Amino acid sequence: MTPGRGERIITALDIGSSKVSALIALASPEGELRVLGTGQRESRGVKRGFVADMEKTESAIREAVDQAERIAGVNVEDAWVSFSAGGLSSQIANVEVELGGHRIEQDDVDYLMAAGQASIDPQGRTILHAQPALYTIDGLGGVKKPIGLHADRLGVDIHVVAAETSPVRNLDLCVRSAHLGVEAIVAAPVATGTSCLSDEERELGVALVEMGGGVTNVSLFAGGMLVGLTSIPIGGADITDDIASAFGTRRDLAERMKCFHGSATMSPRDNHEMIEVAPLSGDEDGYEASRITRAQMIGIVRQRLDQIFNQIATALAEMGFTGPIGRQVVLTGGASELKGLADYAQGVLGRAVRIGRPRGLTAMPDAHSGPGFSTLGGLAQFAAADRIDLRRLTSPHTVVTRPAGNSILRRLITAVRSGY
Protein backbone atom coordinates (compact mmCIF):
# COMPACT_ATOMS: atom_id res chain seq x y z
CA MET A 1 0.00 0.00 0.00
CA THR A 2 1.00 3.63 -0.49
CA PRO A 3 0.57 6.05 2.44
CA GLY A 4 -1.84 8.93 1.83
CA ARG A 5 -1.09 12.60 2.25
CA GLY A 6 0.36 13.29 5.68
CA GLU A 7 0.47 9.59 6.56
CA ARG A 8 3.63 7.63 7.27
CA ILE A 9 4.66 4.04 7.84
CA ILE A 10 6.21 3.20 11.20
CA THR A 11 8.05 -0.06 11.91
CA ALA A 12 8.69 -1.16 15.49
CA LEU A 13 11.11 -3.97 16.36
CA ASP A 14 11.24 -5.42 19.87
CA ILE A 15 14.29 -7.66 20.33
CA GLY A 16 13.92 -9.54 23.60
CA SER A 17 15.38 -12.57 25.33
CA SER A 18 12.45 -14.85 24.49
CA LYS A 19 11.06 -13.42 21.24
CA VAL A 20 11.70 -10.97 18.44
CA SER A 21 8.53 -9.19 17.35
CA ALA A 22 7.85 -6.64 14.63
CA LEU A 23 4.95 -4.29 14.00
CA ILE A 24 4.15 -2.15 10.98
CA ALA A 25 1.65 0.66 11.51
CA LEU A 26 0.20 3.54 9.55
CA ALA A 27 0.29 6.87 11.40
CA SER A 28 -2.36 9.39 10.34
CA PRO A 29 -1.87 13.18 10.51
CA GLU A 30 -4.30 13.18 13.47
CA GLY A 31 -2.05 10.82 15.41
CA GLU A 32 -4.06 7.61 15.01
CA LEU A 33 -2.01 4.44 14.67
CA ARG A 34 -3.50 1.62 12.63
CA VAL A 35 -1.66 -1.69 12.71
CA LEU A 36 -1.04 -3.11 9.23
CA GLY A 37 0.95 -6.23 10.10
CA THR A 38 2.84 -8.01 12.85
CA GLY A 39 5.44 -10.75 13.01
CA GLN A 40 7.10 -12.83 15.68
CA ARG A 41 9.94 -15.34 15.97
CA GLU A 42 11.64 -17.10 18.85
CA SER A 43 14.74 -15.29 20.07
CA ARG A 44 17.70 -17.65 20.24
CA GLY A 45 20.59 -15.19 20.11
CA VAL A 46 19.73 -12.80 22.98
CA LYS A 47 20.58 -13.53 26.62
CA ARG A 48 19.44 -11.28 29.46
CA GLY A 49 18.72 -8.56 26.90
CA PHE A 50 22.24 -8.66 25.39
CA VAL A 51 23.05 -9.92 21.89
CA ALA A 52 24.99 -13.16 22.42
CA ASP A 53 24.77 -14.64 18.90
CA MET A 54 24.79 -12.16 16.01
CA GLU A 55 23.77 -14.66 13.33
CA LYS A 56 20.77 -16.09 15.20
CA THR A 57 19.55 -12.65 16.21
CA GLU A 58 19.85 -11.33 12.66
CA SER A 59 17.92 -14.34 11.35
CA ALA A 60 15.10 -13.84 13.85
CA ILE A 61 14.88 -10.14 12.93
CA ARG A 62 14.66 -10.95 9.21
CA GLU A 63 11.93 -13.56 9.71
CA ALA A 64 9.82 -11.42 12.06
CA VAL A 65 9.99 -8.39 9.74
CA ASP A 66 9.32 -10.51 6.64
CA GLN A 67 6.19 -11.92 8.28
CA ALA A 68 4.96 -8.43 9.20
CA GLU A 69 5.70 -7.16 5.66
CA ARG A 70 3.72 -9.98 4.04
CA ILE A 71 0.69 -9.29 6.21
CA ALA A 72 0.94 -5.51 5.77
CA GLY A 73 1.61 -5.67 2.04
CA VAL A 74 4.49 -3.20 2.28
CA ASN A 75 8.28 -3.28 2.29
CA VAL A 76 9.99 -1.34 5.06
CA GLU A 77 13.48 0.13 5.12
CA ASP A 78 14.04 1.18 8.72
CA ALA A 79 12.75 0.53 12.23
CA TRP A 80 12.49 1.85 15.77
CA VAL A 81 14.29 -0.67 17.97
CA SER A 82 13.93 -1.45 21.68
CA PHE A 83 16.86 -1.86 24.08
CA SER A 84 16.06 -3.90 27.20
CA ALA A 85 19.47 -4.94 28.53
CA GLY A 86 20.73 -3.87 31.94
CA GLY A 87 22.98 -0.89 32.50
CA LEU A 88 20.42 1.78 31.62
CA SER A 89 20.59 5.00 33.64
CA SER A 90 18.14 7.89 33.92
CA GLN A 91 19.01 11.44 34.98
CA ILE A 92 17.42 14.87 35.02
CA ALA A 93 19.55 17.88 33.99
CA ASN A 94 18.42 21.49 34.42
CA VAL A 95 19.75 24.23 32.10
CA GLU A 96 19.08 27.99 31.98
CA VAL A 97 19.89 30.85 29.62
CA GLU A 98 19.72 34.62 30.16
CA LEU A 99 17.04 36.47 28.16
CA GLY A 100 17.15 39.98 29.61
CA GLY A 101 13.43 40.30 30.22
CA HIS A 102 12.17 40.23 26.65
CA ARG A 103 9.23 38.22 25.38
CA ILE A 104 10.08 34.58 24.72
CA GLU A 105 10.08 33.60 21.06
CA GLN A 106 10.79 30.35 19.24
CA ASP A 107 14.40 31.43 18.66
CA ASP A 108 14.86 31.63 22.45
CA VAL A 109 13.52 28.10 22.91
CA ASP A 110 15.81 26.88 20.12
CA TYR A 111 18.74 28.59 21.84
CA LEU A 112 17.82 26.88 25.11
CA MET A 113 17.58 23.47 23.41
CA ALA A 114 21.05 23.92 21.92
CA ALA A 115 22.34 24.96 25.35
CA GLY A 116 20.81 21.82 26.81
CA GLN A 117 22.64 19.70 24.25
CA ALA A 118 25.96 21.23 25.28
CA SER A 119 25.29 20.47 28.96
CA ILE A 120 24.90 16.72 28.47
CA ASP A 121 27.95 14.70 29.47
CA PRO A 122 27.68 11.08 28.27
CA GLN A 123 30.65 10.00 30.44
CA GLY A 124 31.64 7.31 27.96
CA ARG A 125 28.10 5.97 27.57
CA THR A 126 25.65 6.15 24.67
CA ILE A 127 22.80 8.63 25.05
CA LEU A 128 19.53 7.02 23.96
CA HIS A 129 17.25 9.91 24.92
CA ALA A 130 17.78 13.58 25.73
CA GLN A 131 14.32 15.09 25.80
CA PRO A 132 13.10 18.40 27.24
CA ALA A 133 10.27 18.16 29.74
CA LEU A 134 9.13 21.10 31.87
CA TYR A 135 10.28 24.73 31.45
CA THR A 136 11.11 27.22 34.18
CA ILE A 137 10.68 31.01 33.94
CA ASP A 138 12.55 33.11 36.51
CA GLY A 139 12.43 30.19 38.93
CA LEU A 140 8.77 29.35 38.31
CA GLY A 141 8.60 25.70 37.34
CA GLY A 142 6.06 23.53 35.57
CA VAL A 143 5.67 25.74 32.49
CA LYS A 144 4.72 23.74 29.39
CA LYS A 145 4.43 26.54 26.78
CA PRO A 146 6.79 29.46 27.50
CA ILE A 147 6.49 31.18 24.11
CA GLY A 148 4.83 34.58 24.45
CA LEU A 149 5.76 35.11 28.12
CA HIS A 150 8.34 37.62 29.40
CA ALA A 151 11.33 36.36 31.41
CA ASP A 152 14.83 37.23 32.53
CA ARG A 153 15.88 33.57 32.63
CA LEU A 154 14.47 30.61 30.74
CA GLY A 155 15.26 27.08 31.87
CA VAL A 156 14.31 23.52 31.01
CA ASP A 157 14.46 20.10 32.67
CA ILE A 158 16.08 17.56 30.36
CA HIS A 159 15.43 13.85 30.70
CA VAL A 160 18.55 11.86 29.77
CA VAL A 161 18.66 8.07 29.39
CA ALA A 162 22.05 6.45 28.71
CA ALA A 163 23.30 2.91 28.15
CA GLU A 164 26.59 1.06 27.89
CA THR A 165 27.99 1.60 24.41
CA SER A 166 28.98 -1.93 23.32
CA PRO A 167 25.56 -3.61 23.78
CA VAL A 168 23.90 -0.76 21.88
CA ARG A 169 26.38 -1.09 19.02
CA ASN A 170 25.84 -4.86 18.84
CA LEU A 171 22.08 -4.37 18.67
CA ASP A 172 22.44 -1.71 15.98
CA LEU A 173 24.73 -3.98 13.95
CA CYS A 174 22.27 -6.89 14.11
CA VAL A 175 19.44 -4.76 12.75
CA ARG A 176 21.57 -3.26 9.98
CA SER A 177 22.88 -6.72 9.06
CA ALA A 178 19.25 -7.67 8.44
CA HIS A 179 19.18 -4.86 5.82
CA LEU A 180 17.17 -2.45 7.95
CA GLY A 181 18.06 1.10 8.87
CA VAL A 182 17.78 2.15 12.52
CA GLU A 183 15.60 5.21 13.10
CA ALA A 184 16.40 5.13 16.81
CA ILE A 185 17.18 2.74 19.63
CA VAL A 186 14.64 3.31 22.39
CA ALA A 187 15.03 2.28 26.02
CA ALA A 188 12.41 -0.40 26.68
CA PRO A 189 11.02 1.26 29.85
CA VAL A 190 10.42 4.49 27.91
CA ALA A 191 8.54 2.64 25.15
CA THR A 192 6.61 0.43 27.56
CA GLY A 193 5.56 3.38 29.69
CA THR A 194 4.26 5.13 26.58
CA SER A 195 2.11 2.11 25.77
CA CYS A 196 0.51 1.02 29.04
CA LEU A 197 0.62 3.98 31.44
CA SER A 198 -1.91 6.80 31.46
CA ASP A 199 -0.80 10.44 31.43
CA GLU A 200 -2.17 10.85 34.95
CA GLU A 201 -0.22 7.86 36.24
CA ARG A 202 3.01 9.24 34.82
CA GLU A 203 2.29 12.65 36.38
CA LEU A 204 1.29 11.48 39.87
CA GLY A 205 3.92 8.74 40.22
CA VAL A 206 3.82 5.06 39.30
CA ALA A 207 6.19 2.11 39.24
CA LEU A 208 6.35 0.07 36.05
CA VAL A 209 7.62 -3.51 36.35
CA GLU A 210 8.27 -5.19 33.01
CA MET A 211 8.86 -8.92 33.42
CA GLY A 212 10.52 -10.22 30.28
CA GLY A 213 12.03 -13.58 29.46
CA GLY A 214 15.51 -12.87 30.80
CA VAL A 215 15.31 -9.42 32.40
CA THR A 216 12.89 -7.64 34.74
CA ASN A 217 13.05 -3.85 34.34
CA VAL A 218 11.80 -1.76 37.26
CA SER A 219 11.21 1.90 36.43
CA LEU A 220 9.73 4.86 38.27
CA PHE A 221 7.72 7.62 36.58
CA ALA A 222 6.90 11.02 38.09
CA GLY A 223 6.21 14.44 36.67
CA GLY A 224 5.36 12.84 33.34
CA MET A 225 8.72 11.17 32.73
CA LEU A 226 11.00 8.33 33.69
CA VAL A 227 12.97 9.37 36.77
CA GLY A 228 14.59 6.14 37.91
CA LEU A 229 15.19 2.61 36.71
CA THR A 230 17.03 -0.58 37.48
CA SER A 231 17.31 -4.00 35.85
CA ILE A 232 17.09 -7.39 37.53
CA PRO A 233 18.71 -10.21 35.48
CA ILE A 234 15.87 -12.67 36.14
CA GLY A 235 12.71 -13.29 34.15
CA GLY A 236 10.06 -15.71 33.03
CA ALA A 237 12.59 -18.02 31.36
CA ASP A 238 14.10 -18.73 34.77
CA ILE A 239 10.74 -20.01 35.99
CA THR A 240 10.54 -22.25 32.93
CA ASP A 241 14.06 -23.59 33.57
CA ASP A 242 13.18 -24.29 37.22
CA ILE A 243 10.19 -26.39 36.14
CA ALA A 244 12.24 -28.27 33.53
CA SER A 245 15.01 -29.00 36.03
CA ALA A 246 12.73 -29.97 38.92
CA PHE A 247 10.64 -32.44 36.95
CA GLY A 248 13.12 -33.62 34.31
CA THR A 249 11.43 -32.41 31.15
CA ARG A 250 12.30 -30.30 28.11
CA ARG A 251 12.20 -26.51 28.20
CA ASP A 252 9.47 -26.26 25.56
CA LEU A 253 7.27 -28.66 27.51
CA ALA A 254 8.05 -26.86 30.77
CA GLU A 255 6.97 -23.59 29.14
CA ARG A 256 3.71 -25.20 28.09
CA MET A 257 3.16 -26.52 31.61
CA LYS A 258 3.77 -23.05 33.03
CA CYS A 259 1.35 -21.39 30.62
CA PHE A 260 -1.47 -23.92 31.00
CA HIS A 261 -1.12 -25.04 34.61
CA GLY A 262 1.11 -22.45 36.29
CA SER A 263 -0.16 -19.94 38.82
CA ALA A 264 1.19 -17.50 41.39
CA THR A 265 -1.50 -18.49 43.88
CA MET A 266 -2.45 -21.87 45.28
CA SER A 267 -5.78 -23.46 46.23
CA PRO A 268 -6.62 -26.75 48.04
CA ARG A 269 -7.76 -28.44 44.83
CA ASP A 270 -4.25 -28.04 43.38
CA ASN A 271 -3.19 -30.98 45.56
CA HIS A 272 -5.57 -33.25 43.63
CA GLU A 273 -5.11 -31.99 40.07
CA MET A 274 -2.53 -34.14 38.25
CA ILE A 275 -0.21 -33.07 35.44
CA GLU A 276 1.62 -35.47 33.13
CA VAL A 277 5.31 -34.74 32.58
CA ALA A 278 7.00 -35.98 29.40
CA PRO A 279 10.58 -37.33 29.68
CA LEU A 280 13.62 -35.13 29.10
CA SER A 281 15.12 -37.54 26.56
CA GLY A 282 12.27 -37.06 24.11
CA ASP A 283 12.08 -40.83 23.60
CA GLU A 284 8.47 -41.35 24.63
CA ASP A 285 8.00 -44.78 22.97
CA GLY A 286 7.34 -47.33 25.66
CA TYR A 287 7.85 -44.70 28.36
CA GLU A 288 5.12 -43.93 30.84
CA ALA A 289 5.01 -40.22 31.62
CA SER A 290 5.46 -39.28 35.24
CA ARG A 291 2.72 -37.43 37.08
CA ILE A 292 2.93 -34.54 39.49
CA THR A 293 0.32 -32.50 41.31
CA ARG A 294 -0.38 -28.96 40.24
CA ALA A 295 0.54 -27.93 43.77
CA GLN A 296 4.06 -29.31 43.27
CA MET A 297 4.57 -27.24 40.15
CA ILE A 298 3.14 -24.08 41.72
CA GLY A 299 5.54 -24.58 44.60
CA ILE A 300 8.48 -24.40 42.16
CA VAL A 301 6.99 -21.33 40.49
CA ARG A 302 6.49 -19.59 43.83
CA GLN A 303 10.11 -20.13 44.88
CA ARG A 304 11.35 -18.17 41.88
CA LEU A 305 8.61 -15.54 42.18
CA ASP A 306 9.57 -14.93 45.79
CA GLN A 307 13.13 -14.25 44.68
CA ILE A 308 12.09 -11.93 41.84
CA PHE A 309 9.61 -9.90 43.88
CA ASN A 310 11.91 -9.56 46.86
CA GLN A 311 14.39 -7.93 44.48
CA ILE A 312 11.64 -5.78 42.97
CA ALA A 313 10.64 -4.59 46.45
CA THR A 314 14.27 -3.77 47.24
CA ALA A 315 14.65 -1.85 43.97
CA LEU A 316 11.50 0.19 44.64
CA ALA A 317 12.70 1.04 48.14
CA GLU A 318 16.12 2.12 46.85
CA MET A 319 14.45 4.40 44.28
CA GLY A 320 12.34 5.94 47.05
CA PHE A 321 9.00 4.57 45.90
CA THR A 322 7.46 4.80 49.38
CA GLY A 323 4.89 6.80 51.29
CA PRO A 324 1.60 8.14 49.88
CA ILE A 325 3.00 8.58 46.36
CA GLY A 326 4.29 5.01 46.04
CA ARG A 327 0.92 3.33 45.82
CA GLN A 328 0.47 2.17 42.24
CA VAL A 329 2.44 -0.57 40.46
CA VAL A 330 1.83 -1.67 36.88
CA LEU A 331 3.02 -5.14 35.88
CA THR A 332 3.62 -5.90 32.21
CA GLY A 333 5.80 -8.08 29.98
CA GLY A 334 5.28 -11.67 28.90
CA ALA A 335 5.99 -13.18 32.32
CA SER A 336 3.24 -11.05 33.89
CA GLU A 337 0.63 -13.20 32.13
CA LEU A 338 1.07 -15.91 34.78
CA LYS A 339 -2.28 -16.60 36.43
CA GLY A 340 -2.87 -14.84 39.71
CA LEU A 341 0.30 -12.74 39.48
CA ALA A 342 -1.36 -9.38 40.15
CA ASP A 343 -2.92 -10.66 43.40
CA TYR A 344 0.36 -12.26 44.44
CA ALA A 345 2.34 -9.08 43.69
CA GLN A 346 -0.13 -6.93 45.58
CA GLY A 347 0.32 -9.12 48.66
CA VAL A 348 4.12 -9.07 48.46
CA LEU A 349 4.58 -5.38 47.58
CA GLY A 350 1.73 -4.02 49.68
CA ARG A 351 0.58 -1.76 46.84
CA ALA A 352 -2.21 -1.67 44.29
CA VAL A 353 -1.15 -3.68 41.25
CA ARG A 354 -2.66 -3.93 37.79
CA ILE A 355 -1.57 -5.66 34.60
CA GLY A 356 -0.55 -3.26 31.82
CA ARG A 357 -1.35 -3.99 28.17
CA PRO A 358 -0.63 -2.06 24.97
CA ARG A 359 -3.35 0.41 24.13
CA GLY A 360 -3.99 3.22 21.71
CA LEU A 361 -3.44 1.16 18.53
CA THR A 362 -6.24 0.39 16.08
CA ALA A 363 -6.51 -3.11 14.54
CA MET A 364 -3.94 -4.64 16.89
CA PRO A 365 -4.24 -8.47 16.51
CA ASP A 366 -5.58 -10.27 19.57
CA ALA A 367 -2.46 -12.46 19.61
CA HIS A 368 -0.31 -9.35 20.08
CA SER A 369 -2.58 -7.45 22.48
CA GLY A 370 -1.27 -8.98 25.71
CA PRO A 371 1.27 -7.65 28.22
CA GLY A 372 4.12 -9.33 26.35
CA PHE A 373 3.73 -6.80 23.52
CA SER A 374 3.57 -3.58 25.56
CA THR A 375 7.07 -2.57 24.45
CA LEU A 376 6.29 -3.28 20.80
CA GLY A 377 3.14 -1.15 20.86
CA GLY A 378 4.94 1.56 22.82
CA LEU A 379 7.71 1.76 20.23
CA ALA A 380 5.17 2.60 17.52
CA GLN A 381 3.50 5.20 19.72
CA PHE A 382 6.85 6.72 20.70
CA ALA A 383 7.79 7.01 17.02
CA ALA A 384 4.45 8.57 16.09
CA ALA A 385 4.75 11.18 18.86
CA ASP A 386 7.91 12.56 17.19
CA ARG A 387 9.30 14.03 20.41
CA ILE A 388 12.10 16.60 20.42
CA ASP A 389 15.48 14.99 21.02
CA LEU A 390 18.43 17.23 21.82
CA ARG A 391 20.88 14.77 20.30
CA ARG A 392 19.75 15.91 16.85
CA LEU A 393 20.61 19.56 17.43
CA THR A 394 23.84 21.33 16.43
CA SER A 395 25.64 24.61 17.24
CA PRO A 396 25.52 24.52 21.04
CA HIS A 397 25.75 27.83 22.91
CA THR A 398 27.35 28.89 26.17
CA VAL A 399 25.09 27.92 29.05
CA VAL A 400 24.30 29.15 32.52
CA THR A 401 23.45 26.24 34.78
CA ARG A 402 22.00 26.05 38.26
CA PRO A 403 21.58 23.12 40.65
CA ALA A 404 18.86 20.76 39.48
CA GLY A 405 17.44 20.82 43.01
CA ASN A 406 15.78 24.17 42.20
CA SER A 407 13.56 22.73 39.49
CA ILE A 408 9.97 21.69 40.12
CA LEU A 409 10.66 18.27 38.64
CA ARG A 410 13.63 17.72 40.95
CA ARG A 411 11.45 18.74 43.91
CA LEU A 412 8.80 16.25 42.80
CA ILE A 413 11.38 13.47 42.51
CA THR A 414 12.72 14.37 45.96
CA ALA A 415 9.19 14.20 47.34
CA VAL A 416 8.69 10.76 45.78
CA ARG A 417 11.94 9.47 47.28
CA SER A 418 11.29 10.95 50.72
CA GLY A 419 7.73 9.67 50.87
CA TYR A 420 6.08 13.09 51.22
C-alpha positions in Angstrom: 0.0 0.0 0.0 1.0 3.6 -0.5 0.6 6.1 2.4 -1.8 8.9 1.8 -1.1 12.6 2.3 0.4 13.3 5.7 0.5 9.6 6.6 3.6 7.6 7.3 4.7 4.0 7.8 6.2 3.2 11.2 8.0 -0.1 11.9 8.7 -1.2 15.5 11.1 -4.0 16.4 11.2 -5.4 19.9 14.3 -7.7 20.3 13.9 -9.5 23.6 15.4 -12.6 25.3 12.4 -14.9 24.5 11.1 -13.4 21.2 11.7 -11.0 18.4 8.5 -9.2 17.4 7.8 -6.6 14.6 4.9 -4.3 14.0 4.2 -2.1 11.0 1.6 0.7 11.5 0.2 3.5 9.5 0.3 6.9 11.4 -2.4 9.4 10.3 -1.9 13.2 10.5 -4.3 13.2 13.5 -2.1 10.8 15.4 -4.1 7.6 15.0 -2.0 4.4 14.7 -3.5 1.6 12.6 -1.7 -1.7 12.7 -1.0 -3.1 9.2 0.9 -6.2 10.1 2.8 -8.0 12.8 5.4 -10.8 13.0 7.1 -12.8 15.7 9.9 -15.3 16.0 11.6 -17.1 18.9 14.7 -15.3 20.1 17.7 -17.7 20.2 20.6 -15.2 20.1 19.7 -12.8 23.0 20.6 -13.5 26.6 19.4 -11.3 29.5 18.7 -8.6 26.9 22.2 -8.7 25.4 23.0 -9.9 21.9 25.0 -13.2 22.4 24.8 -14.6 18.9 24.8 -12.2 16.0 23.8 -14.7 13.3 20.8 -16.1 15.2 19.6 -12.7 16.2 19.9 -11.3 12.7 17.9 -14.3 11.4 15.1 -13.8 13.9 14.9 -10.1 12.9 14.7 -11.0 9.2 11.9 -13.6 9.7 9.8 -11.4 12.1 10.0 -8.4 9.7 9.3 -10.5 6.6 6.2 -11.9 8.3 5.0 -8.4 9.2 5.7 -7.2 5.7 3.7 -10.0 4.0 0.7 -9.3 6.2 0.9 -5.5 5.8 1.6 -5.7 2.0 4.5 -3.2 2.3 8.3 -3.3 2.3 10.0 -1.3 5.1 13.5 0.1 5.1 14.0 1.2 8.7 12.7 0.5 12.2 12.5 1.9 15.8 14.3 -0.7 18.0 13.9 -1.4 21.7 16.9 -1.9 24.1 16.1 -3.9 27.2 19.5 -4.9 28.5 20.7 -3.9 31.9 23.0 -0.9 32.5 20.4 1.8 31.6 20.6 5.0 33.6 18.1 7.9 33.9 19.0 11.4 35.0 17.4 14.9 35.0 19.6 17.9 34.0 18.4 21.5 34.4 19.8 24.2 32.1 19.1 28.0 32.0 19.9 30.8 29.6 19.7 34.6 30.2 17.0 36.5 28.2 17.2 40.0 29.6 13.4 40.3 30.2 12.2 40.2 26.6 9.2 38.2 25.4 10.1 34.6 24.7 10.1 33.6 21.1 10.8 30.3 19.2 14.4 31.4 18.7 14.9 31.6 22.5 13.5 28.1 22.9 15.8 26.9 20.1 18.7 28.6 21.8 17.8 26.9 25.1 17.6 23.5 23.4 21.1 23.9 21.9 22.3 25.0 25.4 20.8 21.8 26.8 22.6 19.7 24.3 26.0 21.2 25.3 25.3 20.5 29.0 24.9 16.7 28.5 28.0 14.7 29.5 27.7 11.1 28.3 30.6 10.0 30.4 31.6 7.3 28.0 28.1 6.0 27.6 25.6 6.2 24.7 22.8 8.6 25.0 19.5 7.0 24.0 17.2 9.9 24.9 17.8 13.6 25.7 14.3 15.1 25.8 13.1 18.4 27.2 10.3 18.2 29.7 9.1 21.1 31.9 10.3 24.7 31.4 11.1 27.2 34.2 10.7 31.0 33.9 12.6 33.1 36.5 12.4 30.2 38.9 8.8 29.4 38.3 8.6 25.7 37.3 6.1 23.5 35.6 5.7 25.7 32.5 4.7 23.7 29.4 4.4 26.5 26.8 6.8 29.5 27.5 6.5 31.2 24.1 4.8 34.6 24.5 5.8 35.1 28.1 8.3 37.6 29.4 11.3 36.4 31.4 14.8 37.2 32.5 15.9 33.6 32.6 14.5 30.6 30.7 15.3 27.1 31.9 14.3 23.5 31.0 14.5 20.1 32.7 16.1 17.6 30.4 15.4 13.8 30.7 18.6 11.9 29.8 18.7 8.1 29.4 22.1 6.5 28.7 23.3 2.9 28.2 26.6 1.1 27.9 28.0 1.6 24.4 29.0 -1.9 23.3 25.6 -3.6 23.8 23.9 -0.8 21.9 26.4 -1.1 19.0 25.8 -4.9 18.8 22.1 -4.4 18.7 22.4 -1.7 16.0 24.7 -4.0 13.9 22.3 -6.9 14.1 19.4 -4.8 12.8 21.6 -3.3 10.0 22.9 -6.7 9.1 19.2 -7.7 8.4 19.2 -4.9 5.8 17.2 -2.4 8.0 18.1 1.1 8.9 17.8 2.1 12.5 15.6 5.2 13.1 16.4 5.1 16.8 17.2 2.7 19.6 14.6 3.3 22.4 15.0 2.3 26.0 12.4 -0.4 26.7 11.0 1.3 29.8 10.4 4.5 27.9 8.5 2.6 25.2 6.6 0.4 27.6 5.6 3.4 29.7 4.3 5.1 26.6 2.1 2.1 25.8 0.5 1.0 29.0 0.6 4.0 31.4 -1.9 6.8 31.5 -0.8 10.4 31.4 -2.2 10.9 35.0 -0.2 7.9 36.2 3.0 9.2 34.8 2.3 12.6 36.4 1.3 11.5 39.9 3.9 8.7 40.2 3.8 5.1 39.3 6.2 2.1 39.2 6.4 0.1 36.1 7.6 -3.5 36.3 8.3 -5.2 33.0 8.9 -8.9 33.4 10.5 -10.2 30.3 12.0 -13.6 29.5 15.5 -12.9 30.8 15.3 -9.4 32.4 12.9 -7.6 34.7 13.0 -3.8 34.3 11.8 -1.8 37.3 11.2 1.9 36.4 9.7 4.9 38.3 7.7 7.6 36.6 6.9 11.0 38.1 6.2 14.4 36.7 5.4 12.8 33.3 8.7 11.2 32.7 11.0 8.3 33.7 13.0 9.4 36.8 14.6 6.1 37.9 15.2 2.6 36.7 17.0 -0.6 37.5 17.3 -4.0 35.9 17.1 -7.4 37.5 18.7 -10.2 35.5 15.9 -12.7 36.1 12.7 -13.3 34.2 10.1 -15.7 33.0 12.6 -18.0 31.4 14.1 -18.7 34.8 10.7 -20.0 36.0 10.5 -22.3 32.9 14.1 -23.6 33.6 13.2 -24.3 37.2 10.2 -26.4 36.1 12.2 -28.3 33.5 15.0 -29.0 36.0 12.7 -30.0 38.9 10.6 -32.4 36.9 13.1 -33.6 34.3 11.4 -32.4 31.2 12.3 -30.3 28.1 12.2 -26.5 28.2 9.5 -26.3 25.6 7.3 -28.7 27.5 8.0 -26.9 30.8 7.0 -23.6 29.1 3.7 -25.2 28.1 3.2 -26.5 31.6 3.8 -23.0 33.0 1.4 -21.4 30.6 -1.5 -23.9 31.0 -1.1 -25.0 34.6 1.1 -22.5 36.3 -0.2 -19.9 38.8 1.2 -17.5 41.4 -1.5 -18.5 43.9 -2.5 -21.9 45.3 -5.8 -23.5 46.2 -6.6 -26.7 48.0 -7.8 -28.4 44.8 -4.3 -28.0 43.4 -3.2 -31.0 45.6 -5.6 -33.2 43.6 -5.1 -32.0 40.1 -2.5 -34.1 38.3 -0.2 -33.1 35.4 1.6 -35.5 33.1 5.3 -34.7 32.6 7.0 -36.0 29.4 10.6 -37.3 29.7 13.6 -35.1 29.1 15.1 -37.5 26.6 12.3 -37.1 24.1 12.1 -40.8 23.6 8.5 -41.4 24.6 8.0 -44.8 23.0 7.3 -47.3 25.7 7.9 -44.7 28.4 5.1 -43.9 30.8 5.0 -40.2 31.6 5.5 -39.3 35.2 2.7 -37.4 37.1 2.9 -34.5 39.5 0.3 -32.5 41.3 -0.4 -29.0 40.2 0.5 -27.9 43.8 4.1 -29.3 43.3 4.6 -27.2 40.1 3.1 -24.1 41.7 5.5 -24.6 44.6 8.5 -24.4 42.2 7.0 -21.3 40.5 6.5 -19.6 43.8 10.1 -20.1 44.9 11.3 -18.2 41.9 8.6 -15.5 42.2 9.6 -14.9 45.8 13.1 -14.2 44.7 12.1 -11.9 41.8 9.6 -9.9 43.9 11.9 -9.6 46.9 14.4 -7.9 44.5 11.6 -5.8 43.0 10.6 -4.6 46.4 14.3 -3.8 47.2 14.7 -1.8 44.0 11.5 0.2 44.6 12.7 1.0 48.1 16.1 2.1 46.9 14.5 4.4 44.3 12.3 5.9 47.1 9.0 4.6 45.9 7.5 4.8 49.4 4.9 6.8 51.3 1.6 8.1 49.9 3.0 8.6 46.4 4.3 5.0 46.0 0.9 3.3 45.8 0.5 2.2 42.2 2.4 -0.6 40.5 1.8 -1.7 36.9 3.0 -5.1 35.9 3.6 -5.9 32.2 5.8 -8.1 30.0 5.3 -11.7 28.9 6.0 -13.2 32.3 3.2 -11.0 33.9 0.6 -13.2 32.1 1.1 -15.9 34.8 -2.3 -16.6 36.4 -2.9 -14.8 39.7 0.3 -12.7 39.5 -1.4 -9.4 40.2 -2.9 -10.7 43.4 0.4 -12.3 44.4 2.3 -9.1 43.7 -0.1 -6.9 45.6 0.3 -9.1 48.7 4.1 -9.1 48.5 4.6 -5.4 47.6 1.7 -4.0 49.7 0.6 -1.8 46.8 -2.2 -1.7 44.3 -1.2 -3.7 41.3 -2.7 -3.9 37.8 -1.6 -5.7 34.6 -0.5 -3.3 31.8 -1.3 -4.0 28.2 -0.6 -2.1 25.0 -3.4 0.4 24.1 -4.0 3.2 21.7 -3.4 1.2 18.5 -6.2 0.4 16.1 -6.5 -3.1 14.5 -3.9 -4.6 16.9 -4.2 -8.5 16.5 -5.6 -10.3 19.6 -2.5 -12.5 19.6 -0.3 -9.4 20.1 -2.6 -7.4 22.5 -1.3 -9.0 25.7 1.3 -7.6 28.2 4.1 -9.3 26.4 3.7 -6.8 23.5 3.6 -3.6 25.6 7.1 -2.6 24.5 6.3 -3.3 20.8 3.1 -1.2 20.9 4.9 1.6 22.8 7.7 1.8 20.2 5.2 2.6 17.5 3.5 5.2 19.7 6.8 6.7 20.7 7.8 7.0 17.0 4.4 8.6 16.1 4.8 11.2 18.9 7.9 12.6 17.2 9.3 14.0 20.4 12.1 16.6 20.4 15.5 15.0 21.0 18.4 17.2 21.8 20.9 14.8 20.3 19.8 15.9 16.8 20.6 19.6 17.4 23.8 21.3 16.4 25.6 24.6 17.2 25.5 24.5 21.0 25.8 27.8 22.9 27.3 28.9 26.2 25.1 27.9 29.0 24.3 29.2 32.5 23.4 26.2 34.8 22.0 26.0 38.3 21.6 23.1 40.7 18.9 20.8 39.5 17.4 20.8 43.0 15.8 24.2 42.2 13.6 22.7 39.5 10.0 21.7 40.1 10.7 18.3 38.6 13.6 17.7 40.9 11.5 18.7 43.9 8.8 16.2 42.8 11.4 13.5 42.5 12.7 14.4 46.0 9.2 14.2 47.3 8.7 10.8 45.8 11.9 9.5 47.3 11.3 10.9 50.7 7.7 9.7 50.9 6.1 13.1 51.2 
